[in-house]
Amino acid sequence: MSAWLVGLEGTAAGHNVAMLLALAAAVLHAIFGALQKGRHDPWLSRAMIDLCYGVMALPVALFVVPWPEPHMWPIFAGVFVIHAGYKLAQAASYDRGAYTVVYPVVRGTGPLFTVIGAGFLFGEHFSPGQWGGVGVLLAGIFGLAAYNLRTVTLERDTMVPALAFAVLTGLFVALYTTYDAYGIRATADPFTFLAWFFVVDAWLMPALAWRRIARIGSSELLPLVGRGMIGAVVAFFSFGCVMLATRLDKVGEAAVLRETSTVFAALIGWLVLGEKVGPVRAALMALIAAGAVIVEMAG
């Protein structure tokens, strides 16, 4: 499997596979976000998901994939620091502002900064048509945030710092996307990076939430563990898909396609969670999808 994927790098077939992987990551990312909603606090759910994927990834990292090359350990240290910053900034944003407002800002700033960063780090350059597609996508995402802001009544007094933290989180999204793309390209076997990523990344949120987890009764703990295990599997495939896409093809294109997760999240909210979409949100979601299509077609 590893040899087949590596053989696709830089080819037309690799480009097509990367596009499919990025879209799959978008769907799975939306599912991952939906799993953090429900009966449990979202950050308690995230702590259990992280704990589960760390425990599940450890035997794979130790006994299945090739051992990381020595130069990979400093890279994994950077992975931990960057993803820790991302999670803390995201928590600060969500604590201060409505999810429907800050989430689109995070997902909108992320691909913009990723495209810019990939240009410096990997020498990738978008065509004028692709930049137009990025503009359409961002108009849809930020338009969605602005529309949702009009309807929000709670936490309005803390919305300015929430949006500031949302932009900071978007910067971290761009940073970890480009850095992780560098990491997965730095090792001979991409699955080595993926397995050890989940081992390294797993422990911050459980460490921060262990007191709250310890206070949960057995009747609540079992459903939380079940949610964590399902979320772990979704995380494996979601992150794995987008990271493999960045190894096979352009990092910027993969980042843009992944942000169609905003569309899939809204569809899940509508079809599964019974949330209202309405004509304005539907039009803005169509803009997001159109922007991703333009980026792909103009490439």
C-alpha positions as YAML, in Angstrom:
chain: A
units: angstrom
residues:
- id: 1
  name: MET
  ca: [0.00, 0.00, 0.00]
- id: 2
  name: SER
  ca: [2.76, 2.46, 0.93]
- id: 3
  name: ALA
  ca: [4.76, 1.69, -2.20]
- id: 4
  name: TRP
  ca: [1.68, 2.14, -4.39]
- id: 5
  name: LEU
  ca: [0.87, 5.54, -2.82]
- id: 6
  name: VAL
  ca: [4.44, 6.77, -3.06]
- id: 7
  name: GLY
  ca: [4.48, 5.73, -6.72]
- id: 8
  name: LEU
  ca: [1.52, 8.04, -7.40]
- id: 9
  name: GLU
  ca: [3.31, 11.18, -6.20]
- id: 10
  name: GLY
  ca: [3.45, 13.90, -8.86]
- id: 11
  name: THR
  ca: [1.36, 11.96, -11.39]
- id: 12
  name: ALA
  ca: [-2.04, 12.70, -12.93]
- id: 13
  name: ALA
  ca: [-3.46, 9.65, -11.17]
- id: 14
  name: GLY
  ca: [-2.00, 10.94, -7.91]
- id: 15
  name: HIS
  ca: [-3.75, 14.26, -8.45]
- id: 16
  name: ASN
  ca: [-7.10, 12.51, -8.89]
- id: 17
  name: VAL
  ca: [-6.56, 10.32, -5.84]
- id: 18
  name: ALA
  ca: [-5.53, 13.37, -3.81]
- id: 19
  name: MET
  ca: [-8.73, 15.19, -4.82]
- id: 20
  name: LEU
  ca: [-10.89, 12.23, -3.72]
- id: 21
  name: LEU
  ca: [-8.96, 11.92, -0.46]
- id: 22
  name: ALA
  ca: [-9.40, 15.63, 0.32]
- id: 23
  name: LEU
  ca: [-13.15, 15.46, -0.32]
- id: 24
  name: ALA
  ca: [-13.40, 12.33, 1.84]
- id: 25
  name: ALA
  ca: [-11.54, 14.23, 4.56]
- id: 26
  name: ALA
  ca: [-14.09, 17.06, 4.28]
- id: 27
  name: VAL
  ca: [-17.02, 14.69, 4.84]
- id: 28
  name: LEU
  ca: [-15.26, 12.93, 7.71]
- id: 29
  name: HIS
  ca: [-14.24, 16.24, 9.31]
- id: 30
  name: ALA
  ca: [-17.88, 17.30, 9.35]
- id: 31
  name: ILE
  ca: [-18.83, 14.00, 10.99]
- id: 32
  name: PHE
  ca: [-16.01, 14.47, 13.50]
- id: 33
  name: GLY
  ca: [-17.39, 17.88, 14.44]
- id: 34
  name: ALA
  ca: [-20.92, 16.48, 14.81]
- id: 35
  name: LEU
  ca: [-19.63, 13.78, 17.17]
- id: 36
  name: GLN
  ca: [-18.44, 16.49, 19.56]
- id: 37
  name: LYS
  ca: [-22.01, 17.75, 19.93]
- id: 38
  name: GLY
  ca: [-24.64, 16.06, 22.08]
- id: 39
  name: ARG
  ca: [-25.08, 15.07, 25.69]
- id: 40
  name: HIS
  ca: [-21.46, 15.65, 26.72]
- id: 41
  name: ASP
  ca: [-19.45, 18.85, 26.87]
- id: 42
  name: PRO
  ca: [-17.63, 19.21, 23.50]
- id: 43
  name: TRP
  ca: [-14.20, 19.43, 25.10]
- id: 44
  name: LEU
  ca: [-14.87, 16.41, 27.30]
- id: 45
  name: SER
  ca: [-15.85, 14.55, 24.13]
- id: 46
  name: ARG
  ca: [-12.68, 15.75, 22.40]
- id: 47
  name: ALA
  ca: [-10.53, 14.62, 25.33]
- id: 48
  name: MET
  ca: [-12.01, 11.12, 25.16]
- id: 49
  name: ILE
  ca: [-11.63, 10.98, 21.37]
- id: 50
  name: ASP
  ca: [-7.96, 11.97, 21.66]
- id: 51
  name: LEU
  ca: [-7.36, 9.43, 24.42]
- id: 52
  name: CYS
  ca: [-8.99, 6.67, 22.36]
- id: 53
  name: TYR
  ca: [-7.05, 7.40, 19.20]
- id: 54
  name: GLY
  ca: [-3.78, 7.54, 21.14]
- id: 55
  name: VAL
  ca: [-4.40, 4.15, 22.76]
- id: 56
  name: MET
  ca: [-5.56, 2.62, 19.45]
- id: 57
  name: ALA
  ca: [-2.63, 4.03, 17.47]
- id: 58
  name: LEU
  ca: [0.10, 2.99, 19.92]
- id: 59
  name: PRO
  ca: [0.33, -0.72, 18.97]
- id: 60
  name: VAL
  ca: [0.23, 0.18, 15.28]
- id: 61
  name: ALA
  ca: [3.07, 2.65, 15.76]
- id: 62
  name: LEU
  ca: [5.14, 0.20, 17.80]
- id: 63
  name: PHE
  ca: [4.58, -3.05, 15.90]
- id: 64
  name: VAL
  ca: [3.05, -2.47, 12.44]
- id: 65
  name: VAL
  ca: [4.57, 0.50, 10.62]
- id: 66
  name: PRO
  ca: [8.32, 0.98, 10.06]
- id: 67
  name: TRP
  ca: [10.13, 2.75, 12.90]
- id: 68
  name: PRO
  ca: [10.58, 6.52, 12.34]
- id: 69
  name: GLU
  ca: [13.93, 7.70, 11.05]
- id: 70
  name: PRO
  ca: [16.00, 9.66, 13.64]
- id: 71
  name: HIS
  ca: [15.31, 13.00, 11.96]
- id: 72
  name: MET
  ca: [11.57, 12.50, 12.49]
- id: 73
  name: TRP
  ca: [11.63, 12.90, 16.28]
- id: 74
  name: PRO
  ca: [12.23, 16.69, 16.24]
- id: 75
  name: ILE
  ca: [9.46, 16.92, 13.63]
- id: 76
  name: PHE
  ca: [7.07, 15.05, 15.94]
- id: 77
  name: ALA
  ca: [8.02, 17.44, 18.76]
- id: 78
  name: GLY
  ca: [7.00, 20.33, 16.50]
- id: 79
  name: VAL
  ca: [3.75, 18.51, 15.68]
- id: 80
  name: PHE
  ca: [2.85, 18.34, 19.37]
- id: 81
  name: VAL
  ca: [3.58, 22.03, 20.00]
- id: 82
  name: ILE
  ca: [1.68, 23.28, 16.94]
- id: 83
  name: HIS
  ca: [-1.38, 21.10, 17.51]
- id: 84
  name: ALA
  ca: [-1.40, 22.06, 21.21]
- id: 85
  name: GLY
  ca: [-1.51, 25.72, 20.20]
- id: 86
  name: TYR
  ca: [-4.32, 24.98, 17.76]
- id: 87
  name: LYS
  ca: [-6.44, 23.18, 20.35]
- id: 88
  name: LEU
  ca: [-5.95, 25.84, 23.01]
- id: 89
  name: ALA
  ca: [-6.74, 28.68, 20.59]
- id: 90
  name: GLN
  ca: [-9.82, 26.83, 19.38]
- id: 91
  name: ALA
  ca: [-10.98, 26.24, 22.95]
- id: 92
  name: ALA
  ca: [-10.54, 29.94, 23.74]
- id: 93
  name: SER
  ca: [-12.57, 30.89, 20.67]
- id: 94
  name: TYR
  ca: [-15.41, 28.44, 21.35]
- id: 95
  name: ASP
  ca: [-15.58, 29.47, 25.01]
- id: 96
  name: ARG
  ca: [-16.16, 33.11, 24.04]
- id: 97
  name: GLY
  ca: [-18.33, 32.95, 20.92]
- id: 98
  name: ALA
  ca: [-21.12, 31.02, 19.26]
- id: 99
  name: TYR
  ca: [-19.97, 27.93, 17.38]
- id: 100
  name: THR
  ca: [-21.90, 28.87, 14.22]
- id: 101
  name: VAL
  ca: [-20.01, 32.18, 14.03]
- id: 102
  name: VAL
  ca: [-16.46, 31.27, 15.00]
- id: 103
  name: TYR
  ca: [-16.28, 27.91, 13.19]
- id: 104
  name: PRO
  ca: [-16.65, 29.39, 9.67]
- id: 105
  name: VAL
  ca: [-14.02, 32.04, 10.51]
- id: 106
  name: VAL
  ca: [-11.59, 29.31, 11.57]
- id: 107
  name: ARG
  ca: [-12.24, 27.25, 8.47]
- id: 108
  name: GLY
  ca: [-12.10, 30.32, 6.22]
- id: 109
  name: THR
  ca: [-8.80, 31.73, 7.42]
- id: 110
  name: GLY
  ca: [-7.18, 28.30, 7.49]
- id: 111
  name: PRO
  ca: [-7.06, 27.59, 3.72]
- id: 112
  name: LEU
  ca: [-6.15, 31.18, 2.85]
- id: 113
  name: PHE
  ca: [-3.06, 31.11, 5.05]
- id: 114
  name: THR
  ca: [-2.29, 27.53, 3.97]
- id: 115
  name: VAL
  ca: [-2.20, 28.49, 0.30]
- id: 116
  name: ILE
  ca: [0.14, 31.39, 1.12]
- id: 117
  name: GLY
  ca: [2.33, 29.21, 3.35]
- id: 118
  name: ALA
  ca: [2.52, 26.40, 0.79]
- id: 119
  name: GLY
  ca: [3.80, 28.93, -1.72]
- id: 120
  name: PHE
  ca: [6.73, 29.79, 0.52]
- id: 121
  name: LEU
  ca: [7.45, 26.29, 1.84]
- id: 122
  name: PHE
  ca: [6.75, 24.07, -1.16]
- id: 123
  name: GLY
  ca: [6.95, 26.53, -4.06]
- id: 124
  name: GLU
  ca: [3.28, 26.01, -4.96]
- id: 125
  name: HIS
  ca: [1.58, 28.77, -6.92]
- id: 126
  name: PHE
  ca: [-2.10, 29.20, -7.70]
- id: 127
  name: SER
  ca: [-3.25, 30.48, -11.08]
- id: 128
  name: PRO
  ca: [-5.42, 33.64, -11.25]
- id: 129
  name: GLY
  ca: [-8.44, 31.41, -11.79]
- id: 130
  name: GLN
  ca: [-7.63, 29.39, -8.69]
- id: 131
  name: TRP
  ca: [-7.25, 32.57, -6.62]
- id: 132
  name: GLY
  ca: [-10.67, 33.57, -7.91]
- id: 133
  name: GLY
  ca: [-12.00, 30.24, -6.65]
- id: 134
  name: VAL
  ca: [-10.40, 30.86, -3.25]
- id: 135
  name: GLY
  ca: [-12.13, 34.25, -3.18]
- id: 136
  name: VAL
  ca: [-15.51, 32.67, -3.95]
- id: 137
  name: LEU
  ca: [-14.99, 30.01, -1.27]
- id: 138
  name: LEU
  ca: [-13.95, 32.59, 1.33]
- id: 139
  name: ALA
  ca: [-16.91, 34.81, 0.43]
- id: 140
  name: GLY
  ca: [-19.20, 31.88, 1.17]
- id: 141
  name: ILE
  ca: [-17.48, 30.93, 4.43]
- id: 142
  name: PHE
  ca: [-17.17, 34.45, 5.84]
- id: 143
  name: GLY
  ca: [-20.64, 35.29, 4.55]
- id: 144
  name: LEU
  ca: [-21.93, 32.33, 6.54]
- id: 145
  name: ALA
  ca: [-20.16, 33.63, 9.65]
- id: 146
  name: ALA
  ca: [-21.59, 37.14, 9.14]
- id: 147
  name: TYR
  ca: [-25.12, 35.81, 8.58]
- id: 148
  name: ASN
  ca: [-24.93, 33.64, 11.67]
- id: 149
  name: LEU
  ca: [-23.60, 36.61, 13.66]
- id: 150
  name: ARG
  ca: [-26.80, 38.53, 12.90]
- id: 151
  name: THR
  ca: [-28.92, 35.83, 14.49]
- id: 152
  name: VAL
  ca: [-26.78, 35.23, 17.59]
- id: 153
  name: THR
  ca: [-28.13, 36.62, 20.86]
- id: 154
  name: LEU
  ca: [-25.84, 34.89, 23.38]
- id: 155
  name: GLU
  ca: [-22.19, 35.81, 24.08]
- id: 156
  name: ARG
  ca: [-22.31, 38.95, 21.95]
- id: 157
  name: ASP
  ca: [-20.29, 40.87, 24.56]
- id: 158
  name: THR
  ca: [-17.34, 38.50, 24.07]
- id: 159
  name: MET
  ca: [-17.69, 38.15, 20.30]
- id: 160
  name: VAL
  ca: [-14.73, 40.41, 19.42]
- id: 161
  name: PRO
  ca: [-12.16, 38.37, 21.38]
- id: 162
  name: ALA
  ca: [-13.87, 35.19, 20.14]
- id: 163
  name: LEU
  ca: [-13.35, 36.26, 16.54]
- id: 164
  name: ALA
  ca: [-9.74, 37.24, 17.29]
- id: 165
  name: PHE
  ca: [-9.09, 33.78, 18.69]
- id: 166
  name: ALA
  ca: [-10.89, 32.30, 15.67]
- id: 167
  name: VAL
  ca: [-8.46, 34.04, 13.31]
- id: 168
  name: LEU
  ca: [-5.57, 32.84, 15.49]
- id: 169
  name: THR
  ca: [-6.98, 29.32, 15.28]
- id: 170
  name: GLY
  ca: [-7.14, 29.64, 11.50]
- id: 171
  name: LEU
  ca: [-3.46, 30.58, 11.53]
- id: 172
  name: PHE
  ca: [-2.73, 27.43, 13.51]
- id: 173
  name: VAL
  ca: [-4.80, 25.39, 11.02]
- id: 174
  name: ALA
  ca: [-2.61, 26.73, 8.21]
- id: 175
  name: LEU
  ca: [0.53, 26.11, 10.26]
- id: 176
  name: TYR
  ca: [-0.29, 22.53, 11.13]
- id: 177
  name: THR
  ca: [-1.49, 21.76, 7.60]
- id: 178
  name: THR
  ca: [1.76, 22.91, 6.01]
- id: 179
  name: TYR
  ca: [3.97, 21.55, 8.81]
- id: 180
  name: ASP
  ca: [2.25, 18.15, 8.80]
- id: 181
  name: ALA
  ca: [2.56, 18.05, 5.01]
- id: 182
  name: TYR
  ca: [6.28, 18.65, 5.47]
- id: 183
  name: GLY
  ca: [6.38, 15.89, 8.07]
- id: 184
  name: ILE
  ca: [4.59, 13.26, 6.01]
- id: 185
  name: ARG
  ca: [6.92, 14.02, 3.09]
- id: 186
  name: ALA
  ca: [10.00, 13.73, 5.33]
- id: 187
  name: THR
  ca: [9.59, 10.00, 6.02]
- id: 188
  name: ALA
  ca: [9.86, 7.12, 3.57]
- id: 189
  name: ASP
  ca: [6.59, 5.51, 4.69]
- id: 190
  name: PRO
  ca: [3.63, 7.94, 5.06]
- id: 191
  name: PHE
  ca: [1.86, 5.56, 7.43]
- id: 192
  name: THR
  ca: [4.77, 5.86, 9.87]
- id: 193
  name: PHE
  ca: [4.02, 9.57, 10.17]
- id: 194
  name: LEU
  ca: [0.28, 9.00, 10.54]
- id: 195
  name: ALA
  ca: [0.59, 6.35, 13.25]
- id: 196
  name: TRP
  ca: [3.08, 8.32, 15.34]
- id: 197
  name: PHE
  ca: [1.15, 11.55, 14.82]
- id: 198
  name: PHE
  ca: [-1.83, 10.10, 16.68]
- id: 199
  name: VAL
  ca: [0.41, 8.78, 19.45]
- id: 200
  name: VAL
  ca: [2.12, 12.16, 19.90]
- id: 201
  name: ASP
  ca: [-1.03, 14.28, 19.57]
- id: 202
  name: ALA
  ca: [-3.27, 12.25, 21.86]
- id: 203
  name: TRP
  ca: [-2.34, 13.31, 25.38]
- id: 204
  name: LEU
  ca: [-2.85, 17.06, 25.81]
- id: 205
  name: MET
  ca: [-6.65, 17.19, 25.99]
- id: 206
  name: PRO
  ca: [-7.00, 14.13, 28.30]
- id: 207
  name: ALA
  ca: [-4.34, 15.63, 30.58]
- id: 208
  name: LEU
  ca: [-6.28, 18.90, 30.79]
- id: 209
  name: ALA
  ca: [-9.64, 17.16, 31.34]
- id: 210
  name: TRP
  ca: [-8.71, 14.17, 33.52]
- id: 211
  name: ARG
  ca: [-10.23, 15.65, 36.70]
- id: 212
  name: ARG
  ca: [-13.57, 16.11, 34.93]
- id: 213
  name: ILE
  ca: [-13.38, 12.63, 33.43]
- id: 214
  name: ALA
  ca: [-12.68, 11.15, 36.87]
- id: 215
  name: ARG
  ca: [-15.88, 12.72, 38.24]
- id: 216
  name: ILE
  ca: [-18.12, 11.10, 35.61]
- id: 217
  name: GLY
  ca: [-20.29, 8.23, 36.81]
- id: 218
  name: SER
  ca: [-20.22, 4.83, 35.12]
- id: 219
  name: SER
  ca: [-23.60, 5.42, 33.47]
- id: 220
  name: GLU
  ca: [-22.17, 8.48, 31.68]
- id: 221
  name: LEU
  ca: [-18.65, 7.17, 31.17]
- id: 222
  name: LEU
  ca: [-19.58, 4.24, 28.94]
- id: 223
  name: PRO
  ca: [-21.44, 6.37, 26.35]
- id: 224
  name: LEU
  ca: [-18.55, 8.85, 26.43]
- id: 225
  name: VAL
  ca: [-16.03, 6.07, 25.77]
- id: 226
  name: GLY
  ca: [-18.21, 4.78, 22.93]
- id: 227
  name: ARG
  ca: [-18.32, 8.24, 21.38]
- id: 228
  name: GLY
  ca: [-14.56, 8.48, 21.84]
- id: 229
  name: MET
  ca: [-13.90, 5.21, 20.02]
- id: 230
  name: ILE
  ca: [-16.14, 6.14, 17.10]
- id: 231
  name: GLY
  ca: [-14.55, 9.58, 16.94]
- id: 232
  name: ALA
  ca: [-11.09, 8.02, 16.98]
- id: 233
  name: VAL
  ca: [-11.86, 5.90, 13.92]
- id: 234
  name: VAL
  ca: [-13.31, 8.91, 12.10]
- id: 235
  name: ALA
  ca: [-10.24, 10.97, 13.05]
- id: 236
  name: PHE
  ca: [-7.89, 8.29, 11.69]
- id: 237
  name: PHE
  ca: [-9.54, 8.39, 8.29]
- id: 238
  name: SER
  ca: [-10.22, 12.15, 8.21]
- id: 239
  name: PHE
  ca: [-6.69, 13.24, 9.08]
- id: 240
  name: GLY
  ca: [-5.14, 10.34, 7.19]
- id: 241
  name: CYS
  ca: [-7.00, 11.24, 4.00]
- id: 242
  name: VAL
  ca: [-6.00, 14.90, 3.97]
- id: 243
  name: MET
  ca: [-2.38, 14.17, 4.92]
- id: 244
  name: LEU
  ca: [-2.04, 11.56, 2.17]
- id: 245
  name: ALA
  ca: [-3.57, 14.08, -0.23]
- id: 246
  name: THR
  ca: [-0.88, 16.62, 0.70]
- id: 247
  name: ARG
  ca: [1.82, 14.04, 0.02]
- id: 248
  name: LEU
  ca: [0.40, 13.07, -3.36]
- id: 249
  name: ASP
  ca: [-0.37, 16.55, -4.68]
- id: 250
  name: LYS
  ca: [-0.53, 20.27, -3.84]
- id: 251
  name: VAL
  ca: [-1.00, 21.18, -0.19]
- id: 252
  name: GLY
  ca: [-3.02, 24.30, -1.00]
- id: 253
  name: GLU
  ca: [-5.55, 22.47, -3.17]
- id: 254
  name: ALA
  ca: [-6.06, 19.79, -0.54]
- id: 255
  name: ALA
  ca: [-6.62, 22.47, 2.11]
- id: 256
  name: VAL
  ca: [-9.21, 24.27, 0.00]
- id: 257
  name: LEU
  ca: [-11.13, 21.09, -0.83]
- id: 258
  name: ARG
  ca: [-11.12, 20.05, 2.83]
- id: 259
  name: GLU
  ca: [-12.90, 23.26, 3.79]
- id: 260
  name: THR
  ca: [-16.00, 22.09, 1.95]
- id: 261
  name: SER
  ca: [-16.49, 20.37, 5.33]
- id: 262
  name: THR
  ca: [-18.48, 23.51, 6.20]
- id: 263
  name: VAL
  ca: [-21.04, 22.46, 3.58]
- id: 264
  name: PHE
  ca: [-21.14, 18.85, 4.75]
- id: 265
  name: ALA
  ca: [-21.44, 19.98, 8.40]
- id: 266
  name: ALA
  ca: [-24.50, 22.07, 7.49]
- id: 267
  name: LEU
  ca: [-26.00, 19.14, 5.58]
- id: 268
  name: ILE
  ca: [-25.46, 16.85, 8.56]
- id: 269
  name: GLY
  ca: [-27.06, 19.45, 10.81]
- id: 270
  name: TRP
  ca: [-30.04, 19.66, 8.48]
- id: 271
  name: LEU
  ca: [-30.53, 15.98, 7.63]
- id: 272
  name: VAL
  ca: [-29.43, 14.34, 10.88]
- id: 273
  name: LEU
  ca: [-29.67, 16.90, 13.69]
- id: 274
  name: GLY
  ca: [-32.83, 18.62, 12.42]
- id: 275
  name: GLU
  ca: [-31.24, 22.09, 12.22]
- id: 276
  name: LYS
  ca: [-32.70, 24.68, 9.84]
- id: 277
  name: VAL
  ca: [-30.68, 25.76, 6.80]
- id: 278
  name: GLY
  ca: [-32.82, 28.30, 4.96]
- id: 279
  name: PRO
  ca: [-32.29, 29.91, 1.54]
- id: 280
  name: VAL
  ca: [-29.50, 32.30, 2.60]
- id: 281
  name: ARG
  ca: [-27.38, 29.60, 4.20]
- id: 282
  name: ALA
  ca: [-28.06, 27.30, 1.25]
- id: 283
  name: ALA
  ca: [-26.84, 29.99, -1.17]
- id: 284
  name: LEU
  ca: [-23.70, 30.60, 0.90]
- id: 285
  name: MET
  ca: [-22.97, 26.88, 1.03]
- id: 286
  name: ALA
  ca: [-23.36, 26.77, -2.75]
- id: 287
  name: LEU
  ca: [-20.73, 29.54, -2.96]
- id: 288
  name: ILE
  ca: [-18.34, 27.46, -0.84]
- id: 289
  name: ALA
  ca: [-18.82, 24.43, -3.05]
- id: 290
  name: ALA
  ca: [-18.49, 26.54, -6.21]
- id: 291
  name: GLY
  ca: [-15.23, 28.04, -4.95]
- id: 292
  name: ALA
  ca: [-13.74, 24.57, -4.39]
- id: 293
  name: VAL
  ca: [-14.85, 23.48, -7.87]
- id: 294
  name: ILE
  ca: [-13.26, 26.59, -9.45]
- id: 295
  name: VAL
  ca: [-9.97, 25.94, -7.64]
- id: 296
  name: GLU
  ca: [-9.93, 22.39, -8.93]
- id: 297
  name: MET
  ca: [-11.01, 23.19, -12.50]
- id: 298
  name: ALA
  ca: [-8.63, 26.14, -12.88]
- id: 299
  name: GLY
  ca: [-5.62, 24.18, -11.66]
...
